[in-house]
Each structure stands twice: as C-alpha cells, then as structure tokens.
Amino acid sequence: MRGLRAAGYASLRELADADRAEVSRLHGVGPKALRIIEEALKEHGLALR
C-alpha cells in the first residue's frame, strides 16, 4: 500500500488513532483495503478514529 507509506504510515501503530475518513481518501485505500486495515488494527487492540 504505497498510499499509506507516502502519507507517512509505515506501521500499524502509526495508523492507530488516524482519522478513518483521511485514511480512506489515500491512494489505493478503497473499502476492501480499509476493512483489512481495520481488522489488522483490531487484532492488536488498535483502531482508527
């Protein structure tokens, strides 16, 4: 997911508390990718805002 890296997100911890709407606007982050991100965050006790 180059869009995440380009926006400065290199790890799940960096995504924690990121704004969900902002993340969903990143290049390559559609509904499926957003769902995968949220599931991965949840597995680590983290979440988007």
Order of alpha helices (4+ residues) and beta strands (2+ residues): alpha-alpha-alpha-alpha
